[in-house]
Amino acid sequence: MTQSRRTLPPLNALRAFEASGRKLNFRGAAEELGVTQGAVAQQVRALEDQLGLRLFQRLARGLALTAYGTAYLADVTRAFDTLAEATGRLLDRPEMVTISATPTVATRLLIPRLAELYAALPDIDLRTVATEALADFDRDQVDIAVRLTRPPFPANLQAQMLFRQDLVAVASPHLVQGLTLPLTIEELRKLPLLHDSHDHWPVFLRTREKLPGAAFNHTTLALDAALAGQGVVLACRAFVMADLEAGRLVQVTDATATIGPDYFLVRKRSSSPRKAVDAVWDWCAAQLSLPPASSSGREHNGR
């Protein structure tokens, strides 16, 4: 039966024995451990008493290990080496920073830039929590959040605006093949419209009537459907910029709509901020921020 860990000798006694075994001298062990020679000798004697075995022969000029001591020293040294290696691996691990974001922000903005983040911050691991729910920084152990919100903010929160909701109507180039762009609003309404949970189409098209088309509970799903050529989706410009630049999507009309609230970077203020969190905050502020859209086209404001 394995001996219970509760009956193991005290750690200080084992440290005193291991150092004394390597130095074969209580004085040398005391200097290494930063205690008195008497304290080391007392710890070793207490260990011998607990084990009921002599580990050292006390000589006029130092110590000599007994057969029991030689065997025990090899095992204890190996155990301390294992602990040191485990501690080193733990301390060498990248520091974890947790960021909470909506699924669309996570899939469209954060995940495509992870390689850039790790290249800029190699000593940090980013844990992304994709959820529509507001983060509780303490309960959920979240360091930073990206949220659709508006000021004012509580005094205990720090916030920085990333970008406004500049809505554009986009579709796969295959869907509008043969059509002359930009489309008029009347031409746009003849195409299949894709709806997300926000469903800004009535505001964009200035109508109160119910508009037909497939509906999705997340914007990212509606965007996937648009990329597959299933219809036109209304999306925040920040979420489709990469697809527009790559030609996977095209803006089908010059009409735009800017509505509130805006996307903000948010975190809890701290009297002792972590450098890793500061680094990720600065990186997000620099890489995810967008300037306001130009005032060309038609613009609404939902505020």
C-alpha positions as CSV (number, residue, x, y, z in Angstrom):
1,M,0.0,0.0,0.0
2,T,1.3,3.5,-0.9
3,Q,2.2,5.5,2.2
4,S,-0.2,8.3,2.9
5,R,1.2,11.7,1.9
6,R,0.2,13.0,5.4
7,T,2.9,10.8,6.9
8,L,5.7,12.2,4.8
9,P,8.5,13.9,6.6
10,P,8.3,17.7,6.8
11,L,9.6,19.5,3.7
12,N,12.2,21.5,5.7
13,A,13.6,18.4,7.1
14,L,14.0,16.8,3.7
15,R,15.6,20.0,2.4
16,A,18.1,20.0,5.2
17,F,18.9,16.3,4.6
18,E,19.3,16.8,0.8
19,A,21.5,19.8,1.2
20,S,23.6,18.1,3.9
21,G,23.9,15.0,1.8
22,R,25.3,17.0,-1.2
23,K,27.6,19.1,1.0
24,L,28.5,16.4,3.5
25,N,28.6,19.2,5.9
26,F,26.0,20.9,8.1
27,R,27.7,24.3,7.8
28,G,27.6,24.2,4.0
29,A,24.0,23.1,4.0
30,A,23.1,26.0,6.4
31,E,24.8,28.6,4.2
32,E,22.8,27.3,1.1
33,L,19.5,27.3,2.9
34,G,20.0,30.6,4.7
35,V,19.6,29.1,8.2
36,T,21.9,28.3,11.2
37,Q,24.1,25.2,11.3
38,G,22.2,24.2,14.5
39,A,18.9,24.4,12.7
40,V,20.1,22.1,9.9
41,A,21.5,19.6,12.4
42,Q,18.3,19.6,14.4
43,Q,16.1,19.1,11.2
44,V,18.3,16.1,10.1
45,R,18.2,14.5,13.6
46,A,14.4,14.9,13.7
47,L,14.2,13.2,10.3
48,E,16.3,10.4,11.5
49,D,14.2,10.0,14.6
50,Q,11.0,9.9,12.5
51,L,12.4,7.3,10.1
52,G,14.1,5.3,12.9
53,L,17.2,5.2,10.8
54,R,20.6,6.8,10.8
55,L,21.2,8.7,7.6
56,F,24.7,10.1,8.5
57,Q,27.8,9.2,10.3
58,R,28.9,12.3,12.3
59,L,32.7,12.7,11.7
60,A,35.2,15.1,13.2
61,R,35.3,17.0,9.9
62,G,32.0,16.6,8.3
63,L,29.5,13.9,7.5
64,A,29.4,10.5,5.8
65,L,26.3,9.0,4.4
66,T,25.2,5.6,5.7
67,A,23.9,3.0,3.3
68,Y,20.4,4.1,4.1
69,G,21.3,7.7,3.6
70,T,22.9,7.1,0.2
71,A,19.8,5.4,-1.1
72,Y,17.5,7.9,0.4
73,L,19.5,10.9,-0.9
74,A,19.3,9.7,-4.5
75,D,15.5,9.4,-4.3
76,V,15.0,12.7,-2.4
77,T,17.3,14.6,-4.8
78,R,15.3,13.1,-7.8
79,A,12.1,14.3,-6.1
80,F,13.4,17.8,-5.6
81,D,14.6,17.9,-9.2
82,T,11.2,16.9,-10.4
83,L,9.6,19.6,-8.3
84,A,12.1,22.2,-9.7
85,E,11.4,21.1,-13.3
86,A,7.6,21.2,-12.8
87,T,7.9,24.7,-11.2
88,G,10.1,25.9,-14.1
89,R,7.6,24.6,-16.7
90,L,4.8,26.4,-14.9
91,L,6.6,29.7,-14.7
92,D,7.7,29.4,-18.3
93,R,4.2,29.0,-19.6
94,P,2.8,32.1,-21.4
95,E,0.5,34.2,-19.3
96,M,-3.2,33.8,-19.9
97,V,-5.4,36.7,-20.8
98,T,-9.1,36.2,-21.2
99,I,-11.2,38.3,-23.6
100,S,-14.9,38.1,-23.9
101,A,-16.5,39.1,-27.2
102,T,-19.7,38.5,-29.2
103,P,-19.4,35.5,-31.6
104,T,-19.3,37.8,-34.6
105,V,-16.4,39.9,-33.1
106,A,-14.6,36.7,-32.2
107,T,-15.0,35.0,-35.6
108,R,-14.6,38.0,-37.8
109,L,-12.0,40.2,-36.0
110,L,-10.1,38.3,-33.3
111,I,-9.6,34.8,-34.7
112,P,-8.3,35.9,-38.1
113,R,-5.7,38.1,-36.3
114,L,-4.5,35.5,-33.7
115,A,-1.2,34.9,-35.6
116,E,-0.5,38.6,-35.6
117,L,-1.2,38.8,-31.9
118,Y,1.1,35.9,-31.0
119,A,3.8,37.4,-33.2
120,A,3.5,40.7,-31.4
121,L,3.0,39.2,-27.9
122,P,4.7,35.7,-27.9
123,D,4.6,35.4,-24.1
124,I,0.8,35.6,-23.9
125,D,-1.9,33.1,-24.5
126,L,-5.3,34.6,-25.4
127,R,-8.4,32.8,-24.2
128,T,-11.4,33.9,-26.2
129,V,-14.9,33.5,-24.7
130,A,-17.5,34.0,-27.4
131,T,-20.9,35.0,-25.9
132,E,-23.7,37.5,-26.3
133,A,-24.0,37.7,-22.5
134,L,-22.4,40.6,-20.7
135,A,-19.3,39.5,-18.9
136,D,-18.9,39.7,-15.2
137,F,-15.2,40.5,-14.9
138,D,-14.9,38.8,-11.4
139,R,-17.3,35.9,-11.7
140,D,-16.3,34.9,-15.2
141,Q,-12.6,35.7,-14.7
142,V,-12.6,38.0,-17.8
143,D,-9.8,40.5,-18.3
144,I,-11.1,42.4,-21.3
145,A,-14.5,42.5,-23.1
146,V,-15.5,43.8,-26.5
147,R,-19.1,44.9,-26.3
148,L,-21.8,46.8,-28.2
149,T,-22.6,49.5,-25.7
150,R,-22.7,53.2,-25.0
151,P,-21.5,55.6,-22.3
152,P,-21.6,56.6,-19.6
153,F,-19.7,53.8,-18.0
154,P,-19.4,53.0,-14.2
155,A,-16.4,54.5,-12.5
156,N,-14.8,51.1,-12.0
157,L,-14.7,50.4,-15.7
158,Q,-12.3,51.7,-18.4
159,A,-13.7,51.9,-21.9
160,Q,-12.3,52.8,-25.3
161,M,-14.4,53.0,-28.5
162,L,-13.3,50.7,-31.3
163,F,-15.7,51.5,-34.1
164,R,-19.3,52.6,-34.8
165,Q,-22.0,50.4,-36.4
166,D,-21.6,51.6,-40.0
167,L,-24.0,49.2,-41.8
168,V,-23.4,48.2,-45.4
169,A,-25.4,45.8,-47.7
170,V,-23.1,43.1,-49.1
171,A,-23.5,39.9,-51.1
172,S,-21.4,37.3,-52.9
173,P,-20.4,38.6,-56.4
174,H,-22.0,35.4,-57.8
175,L,-25.4,36.5,-56.5
176,V,-25.3,39.9,-58.3
177,Q,-23.5,38.6,-61.4
178,G,-25.0,40.4,-64.4
179,L,-26.4,43.2,-62.4
180,T,-25.1,46.8,-62.6
181,L,-23.8,48.0,-59.2
182,P,-24.5,50.0,-57.2
183,L,-28.1,48.9,-57.0
184,T,-31.0,51.2,-56.3
185,I,-33.0,50.5,-53.2
186,E,-35.8,49.2,-55.4
187,E,-33.5,46.8,-57.1
188,L,-32.0,45.7,-53.7
189,R,-35.4,44.8,-52.4
190,K,-35.9,42.3,-55.3
191,L,-32.9,40.2,-54.0
192,P,-33.2,37.7,-51.2
193,L,-32.5,39.4,-47.9
194,L,-30.7,37.7,-45.0
195,H,-31.7,38.7,-41.5
196,D,-29.7,38.4,-38.2
197,S,-31.0,38.8,-34.7
198,H,-30.5,42.6,-34.9
199,D,-32.5,42.8,-38.1
200,H,-31.7,46.4,-39.2
201,W,-33.2,46.0,-42.6
202,P,-36.4,48.0,-41.8
203,V,-34.3,50.9,-40.6
204,F,-32.0,50.6,-43.6
205,L,-34.8,50.4,-46.1
206,R,-37.0,52.9,-44.2
207,T,-40.0,50.6,-44.0
208,R,-42.2,49.2,-41.3
209,E,-43.4,46.2,-43.3
210,K,-42.2,42.7,-42.6
211,L,-39.5,41.8,-45.0
212,P,-39.1,38.2,-46.2
213,G,-35.9,36.2,-46.1
214,A,-33.9,33.6,-44.1
215,A,-33.3,34.5,-40.5
216,F,-30.3,33.6,-38.3
217,N,-29.7,34.1,-34.6
218,H,-26.1,35.3,-35.1
219,T,-24.7,37.8,-37.5
220,T,-21.8,35.5,-38.4
221,L,-24.3,32.8,-39.6
222,A,-26.0,35.4,-41.9
223,L,-22.5,36.4,-43.2
224,D,-21.7,32.8,-43.9
225,A,-25.0,32.5,-45.9
226,A,-24.1,35.6,-47.9
227,L,-20.7,34.2,-48.7
228,A,-22.4,31.1,-49.9
229,G,-24.5,33.3,-52.3
230,Q,-27.7,32.8,-50.5
231,G,-28.7,36.5,-50.3
232,V,-27.8,40.1,-49.3
233,V,-26.8,40.7,-45.7
234,L,-26.7,43.9,-43.8
235,A,-23.5,44.0,-41.6
236,C,-21.2,46.3,-39.7
237,R,-18.5,47.5,-42.1
238,A,-15.8,46.3,-39.6
239,F,-17.0,42.7,-40.0
240,V,-16.8,42.6,-43.8
241,M,-13.8,44.7,-44.6
242,A,-11.5,41.7,-45.2
243,D,-14.1,40.0,-47.4
244,L,-14.7,43.2,-49.4
245,E,-10.9,43.7,-49.9
246,A,-10.5,40.0,-51.0
247,G,-13.5,40.1,-53.3
248,R,-15.4,37.4,-51.5
249,L,-18.2,40.0,-50.9
250,V,-19.2,43.2,-52.8
251,Q,-21.1,46.2,-51.5
252,V,-24.3,46.2,-53.6
253,T,-25.5,49.7,-52.9
254,D,-24.0,53.0,-52.0
255,A,-26.6,53.5,-49.2
256,T,-25.3,53.1,-45.7
257,A,-26.7,53.5,-42.2
258,T,-24.8,54.4,-39.0
259,I,-26.7,53.4,-35.9
260,G,-25.9,53.2,-32.2
261,P,-24.7,51.9,-29.8
262,D,-21.0,51.5,-30.7
263,Y,-18.4,48.7,-30.1
264,F,-16.2,49.4,-27.1
265,L,-13.2,47.8,-25.5
266,V,-14.0,47.5,-21.8
267,R,-12.1,46.3,-18.7
268,K,-12.2,46.7,-15.0
269,R,-10.0,49.3,-13.5
270,S,-7.3,47.9,-11.2
271,S,-4.8,49.3,-8.7
272,S,-2.3,46.7,-9.8
273,P,-2.9,46.0,-13.5
274,R,-1.2,43.0,-15.1
275,K,1.3,43.8,-17.8
276,A,-0.1,41.1,-20.0
277,V,-3.6,42.5,-19.9
278,D,-2.2,46.0,-20.6
279,A,-0.4,44.6,-23.7
280,V,-3.5,42.8,-25.1
281,W,-5.6,45.9,-24.4
282,D,-3.1,48.1,-26.3
283,W,-2.9,45.6,-29.2
284,C,-6.7,45.4,-29.5
285,A,-7.1,49.2,-29.3
286,A,-4.6,49.5,-32.2
287,Q,-5.6,46.6,-34.4
288,L,-9.4,46.5,-34.0
289,S,-10.1,50.3,-34.1
290,L,-11.6,51.8,-37.2
291,P,-12.1,55.4,-38.2
292,P,-15.7,56.5,-38.8
293,A,-17.1,55.8,-42.3
294,S,-17.2,58.7,-44.8
295,S,-20.4,60.7,-44.9
296,S,-21.2,59.7,-48.5
297,G,-24.4,57.9,-49.2
298,R,-27.5,57.8,-47.0
299,E,-26.9,57.8,-43.3
300,H,-29.3,57.1,-40.4
301,N,-28.5,57.4,-36.7
302,G,-30.3,55.1,-34.3
303,R,-29.6,57.2,-31.3
